[in-house]
Structures are given as C-alpha cells and as structure tokens.
C-alpha cells in the first residue's frame, strides 16, 4: 500500500488498506491523497471506528465544516482537540455545536478550559436554566471570567446569574444597572460596600431620574470628603439642584458628616435657595468653612448673611 501511494496509485492503496482492515490508514488516503471528504464520511459510517471518525473530524474542521466535524468528534468520543474545536467553531458562531461537543468532552476530562468554555457557550445560546444548573453544581469553570466575557458582550442576564453565583456584588450591581434593575443594583451596592460601586450606581440612578435610589447611594458617598465635589458636579451639571440639596440635607444628620458637607450646602443655598441660607448658618456656623461661604454670600449679594459671618 505504501508503494502504491509513492507511485500515486491512491485507489489501489485505499483498496489494500480496506481489504486488510487498516481503516485508519484507508481513510487517511481518502482524505489526504484522493481528497474526497464525502467518500471519507461514507467509509467512516461503514466501519464506525473511533480512530476513523477522529481523522475525519480533523479534516472536516480544517475544511470549515464545523457542525459535521463536531458530529464526527462526538461519534469518535474524542475530546483531545478541544481547544482547536472551540477556536474554529466560535469563529463560525456555532455555539449550539460547541455546547454539544463540550458536553461530550466534559464527561471525558474535567478540564477548567472545557468547563469555562461550556459555561460561556450555554450563555451564548441563552440556555440560562442550564447555565444556572451547571454553575450551581460541582464544576471547574472560571465563573468570574465567564461573567466578565458575558458583560463585555452585552449578555447581562447571563452575567447577572454568574456574578450572583460567586457573590461578586460590585459587578452584580453594575450589571443590574445595565438591565435597568435599579432597586436590585442598590442592594448589590450595599452588599459590595465600596465607594466605587456606590458612585457607579448613584450616577446611573441620577441619569435615569431615580432620585430616591440615587439618594440612598449618595448618602454613602458624601461622607467621603474627597468624593463630594464629583458628586455635586454630577448633579449640578445635569440641572438637578433640588435633588442635590435634598441629598445634602438628608446627610447632615449622619455620624460621619463633615465640614465639606455643611459648607457645600451653604454654597448651594446661596445659589438656589437663598432664603434658607441664614437659618443654615445660624445652626451650623461653627461647622462651615467660613472663607468659602463668605465668598459665596458675596457673589450672591446676601449681605445679611455676610454680616452674620
């Protein structure tokens, strides 16, 4: 048979290999020498050996026949080429086929890459119930990584499920913002308890005019003196002066209320509610930055308040 191949007598070589049941070599001749994948498929069907299916699968994959290749790999029960299969199949957007292939591969090898890609493929095919079952059971998937990929691809329902599974409340809160679930986002921010998350959720609530929820977040931000200016600018730049004043008024009673809050509220009164400034100063004159408030009173021509200070 080898001599026949060397002399380009490919049909003869194929016949010899087939006669002596050297089927892996026979299909190799059909694929590499005769270059006829249809005949190779018919031959694989006839002899139905794993090694034969594997060779056919590899050739089909190289030829861009992704679904057929995955069918062949599944018949071969062969997960060895999982990285290449996932790479090519994802380039062709064959996510349903990836799920089928990786479910077979997972039974053979509990590999982190296999399980991570399976989780992503389930998300891509919107099989969220299957995804939830998968990540809730024992698995070797990098759930954080899959969640991030889903988030980046705008698959927020899947990302929500995954971040919830690993209790990543910061990312969960931002995902809920993307889904327009602001109440849930505030709860997520509360559990994450990081200033960065509070800010992201607060600003999203402001953008969507969810001012009650924005205020809940804002109360956790204004107590940080170095965050106050950004928050004030965010409200002011969008013309939400009333809501900003309400937020700072609500914050004055907090244990961590600081001079910046009393000062900025005084300045806001001077601009937007001058009638309230005098009372504010009478109550809290010792807690404001007097030079800053003097400048604001002067600019607003509030002479009585200026004299008081």
N, C-alpha and C positions, 0 to 999 in steps of 0.2 A: 504493500500500500504506500509505503514511504517513497519507494522508487517511482511508483505511478505518479505521485504528487510532484516529485522532482522533474518528471517528464511532462507535467501539466496534463496528465490523464486523470482529471479530477473525478469524473463519473465512475471510472474504474476503481479509483481509490475508495470512493464512497461505498461502492458495491462490496469491496473486500471487507472494509471495516464492519459493514452492516451484517455480512454473512457470518462473521466471527463474533458478533455481538459486542464489538468495541464501540459502543454507541456514542460515548463522549468524543471520541476521535471522528466518528462518522459525522456528527452534527458540526464539528469544527470545520470539516471540509465544505459542508453546505454553506456555512456562514462566511468563512474566510476565503475560500477558493472559488466556489460556484456563486457565492454572494446572492443566495436566494432565501430570504427570511421566511417567505410563505412555505416553501418546502421544508425548511428547518422546523417551522411550527408544526406542520403535519407529522414530521418524523418524531418530534418530541411527544406529540399526542399519542402516537403509536407505541413508543417504547416506555413512556411515562416514568423516567428515572430522574431523581433529584439533580444529579450532576448534569444531565442533558438540559433540563429546564433552566438551571443556573446559567449555563453557557448561552442559551437562547435569550434569557433575560438581559444579560450583559450586552449582547448585540443589539437587542431592541432598545435598550436605554441609550446606547451610543447613537442609535438611529433616530432618537427623539420620539419613539413610540412608548410614551411613558405608561399609559394605562396597561398596554399589553405586557410591558416589561414587569410591572408590578404584579400582574396576574401570574406571570411565569415565576417570579421570585416566590410568590405565595405557594404555588404548586411545588416548588423546589424546597419549601420550608427553609429558605436560605436568607438569614438576616445580615450576612457578613458585609455587604456593600452599603450599609445603611446611610453612611454619610453622603456617598455619591448619589444614591437614590433620592434622598431628601433634597440635595442641592439641585439636581436636574428637575425633579417633579415640582419643586417650589418655583423654579424659573418658568415652568409651563403652567403655573397656577392650578396644579392638580391636587388640591387639598384633600378631597374625599379619598383619592387613591393613596395619598400619604397616610391618612388615618388607617386604612385597611392594612397597608404594608407594616406600619409601626406597631399595630396591634399584634401582628404575627411576630415581629422582631422582639417585642416586649416579652412574649412567652418564652423566647429562646434565651434572651440575655437581658438582665436587669441593669441596663446601662443608663447613666444620667442623661447623656445626649439624646438617646432614643426617647426617654420619658419626657424630657423637656420639649422636644420637637412634637411629640404626640399631643402634649397639652396645648401647644400653640396651634397645631392643626385642628384640634377639636374647637378651639376658639374661632379659627378662621372659617370653619364650616358652620359656625353658630350653634354647635351642639353643646349648649351651656349646661344642660342637665347632666350629660355625660362627663363634661369637664368638672363639674362640681363633685360628682361621684369619684372621679379619678383623683382629684387633689385631696379629697377628704379621706381617702384610703391610704394605705402604705404606698409610698412612691419615692422615686429618686429624682424627681423633676426639680429644676431650679425655678420655683414658683415666682420668686421675685423677678427673675429675668423675663419670664413669660409675661408677667403682669406689665413690666415696662415696655415690652415689644407691643403688647396689645394697646397700651396707652398711646404709644407713638404712632400706631396705625389707626387711631381713632376708634378702636373697638372697646368702648368704655364699659359696656355691660360685662364683658369678659374680664376687663381689668378690675372692675369693682369686686367681682366674685373672687379673683385671685388675691387682691390686696386684703380683702376681708379674711380670707383663709389664713394668711400669715400675720394678721393683726398689724399691718403697716398702715396705721391710721392717718398718717400725714399724706401718703399717696392716695389713700381711700378718699379723704376729704376733697382733694383736688379733682379726683375722678368724678365724685358726686356733683361737684360744681359743673363739670363738663356735661353731665346728664341733666342739669337743671334741678337737682335734688338738694336745695339749699339747706333745708332743715337737717337732713342727714349729714351734709357737709359740715355744719356747725357742730353736730355731735362728734363727727370724726375729728374735727379740730380740737374739741375738748379732750378727747382721748389722747391725741398726739401731743397736745400741750406744748407746742413750740411756737415761738413768735412768728417765725416764717410762715407756718401754716395758718395761724390766725389772720395774718395780713392777707395772704392769698384769698382766703375765704371771705374776709371782710370786704376786700376790694371787688370781688365778684358779686357779692350781695349788693354793694353800692351800685355797680354797673346795671344790675337788674332791678334796682329800686326796691330791694328787700331790706328796708331800713331797720326794721325791728331786729332782724337777724344780724345785720351789719353792726348794730349797736352792741349786741351780745359779744361779738368778736372784738369790737373796738375797745370795750372795757378791759380786755386782756392786753391791748396794745398800748393805750395811752399811759399806763403806769410805767412804761419804759421811756425815760426822758429822751433817749436818742432816737426813738421811733416816732415821737409825737409830731414833728414837723412834716414828715412824709404823709402821715395820716391826714393832718389838717389840709395839706396841699391837695390831697386826692379828693377830698370833699369839696374844697373851695373851687378847684379848677373846673368842677362839674356843676357848680352853682348850688350845691346842697348846703346852704348856710344854716338854715333852720335845723336840719338833721344833725349837723355838726355841733351846734350849740346844745341841742338836746343830749347828745352823747357826752359832751364835757360836763354838763350839769349833772348827769347821772353818775359821772365818775368822781365827783368831788368828795363823795362820802366813802370812797374806798380806802382801806388801810394804807395802801401804797400811793395815795395821792401825793403829788409833789408840786413844787413851786411852779414848774413849767405849765402845768395844767391850769392853775389859778391865773397865771399871767396870760396865757393864750386865750382863756375865756374872757378875761377883761378886755383884751385887744379886739376879740370878735364882737363883744357888746359895743365897743366904741364905734365899730364899723356898721353893724347891722341892727343892734338893739340898744341905742344909747340910753334909753330910759331905764334900763336895768343895770347900767354900769355903777351908778352911785351906791345902790344897795349892796352890790357885789363887793365894792371897795370897803364899805363900812364894816362888812362882815369879815373880809379876808385881807385887809390891807397889809397885815404882817406876813402874808404868805405869797405875795406877788413880788415880781422883780420891778421895783419902783421906777428905775430909769426907763425901762422898756414901756411900761404903762403910761408914764408921763409923756413920752414921745407920741404914743397912740392917741392920748387925750388931746394933745396939742393939735395933731393932724386933723382930729375930728371936731376941733373947736369946742371941746367940752370944758369950759372954763371953771365951772363949779367943782368938777372932779379934779381938775388940775390943782386948784387951791386946796382941796381936801388933802391931796397927797403932799 
